[in-house]
Amino acid sequence: MNPSERFPISLGDAMYSLRAIRRVKLDPIPDADLRDILDAARQAPNGGNAQPWHFLVIQDEQLRWQFGELYREAWWAKRADQGIHGPGDIDPANKTTMSAMKLSDEIAAAPAIILVCAIAQGAGAMGSVIPSVQNMLLAARALGIGGTITTLHAVVDERVKELFGIPEEAQIVYAVPLGYPQGNFGPVQRKPLAEIASVDRWGNSIG
Ligand SMILES: Cc1cc2nc3c(=O)[nH]c(=O)nc-3n(C[C@H](O)[C@H](O)[C@H](O)COP(=O)(O)O)c2cc1C
């Protein structure tokens, strides 16, 4: 694969338009694209080059729906941990949470869901798989495919592992639904640099 031919948009354009895409079309993602997205993921930096990752792509429709049930349960379990017990507790003005709630009902409709796993327990292995997900999303973006990072909850972990034959010693770090966006890629809203970066001493604003 020639990466610059395969991923033809500039890195800058990819980074600056990589917003979370939660609503996707039903169109399947070609196998070659999925392969190349995963190939980009495995280029990522990782501790000691141990590459303690495993990417499990869920494509089978029945499995996606089975996973979707567990994902919804996990999403609401995370909300319950924050004292949110139903849609009535969610501020409709909170667009991110509203959109994430919708995803909790619809994740199974994404043509592919990638379970990003660390092959060992512990923060070290988990930290090593995180950069791979950014590569994955940037590569997908370059192919016109959107997605978002999502997490599960301990309450469903064992059942998800059983459903997909994930070994006990592995941990599921993220679930990343992928598909062709129903909306558009676009700029993200982030805090200004002056608020989040310093020079030489914390608080010496970078200006
Ligand atoms: C560690 C992490 C966990 C996330 N978990 C979820 C999630 O469970 N569900 C979801 O819909 N989005 C999730 N997101 C996506 C964020 O909500 C999203 O990146 C953030 O709101 C910024 O959105 P934007 O990139 O569209 O500007 C997660 C992102 C990260 C980095």
The ligand as an SDF file (V2000), in Angstrom:
LIG
                    3D

 31 33  0  0  0  0  0  0  0  0999 V2000
  -12.0030    8.5990   25.9270 C   0  0  0  0  0  0  0  0  0  0  0  0
  -13.2140    9.0050   25.1450 C   0  0  0  0  0  0  0  0  0  0  0  0
  -14.4450    8.4200   25.4490 C   0  0  0  0  0  0  0  0  0  0  0  0
  -15.5720    8.7530   24.7020 C   0  0  0  0  0  0  0  0  0  0  0  0
  -16.7500    8.1120   24.9560 N   0  0  0  0  0  0  0  0  0  0  0  0
  -17.8130    8.3610   24.1820 C   0  0  0  0  0  0  0  0  0  0  0  0
  -19.0030    7.5970   24.3590 C   0  0  0  0  0  0  0  0  0  0  0  0
  -19.0760    6.6910   25.1960 O   0  0  0  0  0  0  0  0  0  0  0  0
  -20.0490    7.8570   23.5570 N   0  0  0  0  0  0  0  0  0  0  0  0
  -19.9940    8.8230   22.5900 C   0  0  0  0  0  0  0  0  0  0  0  0
  -20.9800    9.0030   21.8650 O   0  0  0  0  0  0  0  0  0  0  0  0
  -18.8670    9.5710   22.3800 N   0  0  0  0  0  0  0  0  0  0  0  0
  -17.7860    9.3560   23.1670 C   0  0  0  0  0  0  0  0  0  0  0  0
  -16.6190   10.0530   22.9520 N   0  0  0  0  0  0  0  0  0  0  0  0
  -16.5640   11.0970   21.9270 C   0  0  0  0  0  0  0  0  0  0  0  0
  -16.5850   12.4890   22.5580 C   0  0  0  0  0  0  0  0  0  0  0  0
  -17.8660   12.7640   23.0710 O   0  0  0  0  0  0  0  0  0  0  0  0
  -16.1680   13.5260   21.5290 C   0  0  0  0  0  0  0  0  0  0  0  0
  -14.8620   13.2680   21.0910 O   0  0  0  0  0  0  0  0  0  0  0  0
  -16.2080   14.9390   22.1180 C   0  0  0  0  0  0  0  0  0  0  0  0
  -17.5000   15.2710   22.5140 O   0  0  0  0  0  0  0  0  0  0  0  0
  -15.7270   15.9680   21.0940 C   0  0  0  0  0  0  0  0  0  0  0  0
  -16.5780   15.8930   19.9780 O   0  0  0  0  0  0  0  0  0  0  0  0
  -16.1270   16.4340   18.5690 P   0  0  0  0  0  0  0  0  0  0  0  0
  -14.8290   15.7300   18.2570 O   0  0  0  0  0  0  0  0  0  0  0  0
  -17.2320   16.1140   17.6200 O   0  0  0  0  0  0  0  0  0  0  0  0
  -15.8960   17.8980   18.7010 O   0  0  0  0  0  0  0  0  0  0  0  0
  -15.4850    9.7320   23.6730 C   0  0  0  0  0  0  0  0  0  0  0  0
  -14.2390   10.2960   23.3620 C   0  0  0  0  0  0  0  0  0  0  0  0
  -13.1170    9.9320   24.0720 C   0  0  0  0  0  0  0  0  0  0  0  0
  -11.7840   10.5270   23.7010 C   0  0  0  0  0  0  0  0  0  0  0  0
  1  2  1  0
  2  3  1  0
  2 30  2  0
  3  4  2  0
  4  5  1  0
  4 28  1  0
  5  6  2  0
  6  7  1  0
  6 13  1  0
  7  8  2  0
  7  9  1  0
  9 10  1  0
 10 11  2  0
 10 12  1  0
 12 13  2  0
 13 14  1  0
 14 15  1  0
 14 28  1  0
 15 16  1  0
 16 17  1  0
 16 18  1  0
 18 19  1  0
 18 20  1  0
 20 21  1  0
 20 22  1  0
 22 23  1  0
 23 24  1  0
 24 25  2  0
 24 26  1  0
 24 27  1  0
 28 29  2  0
 29 30  1  0
 30 31  1  0
M  END
$$$$
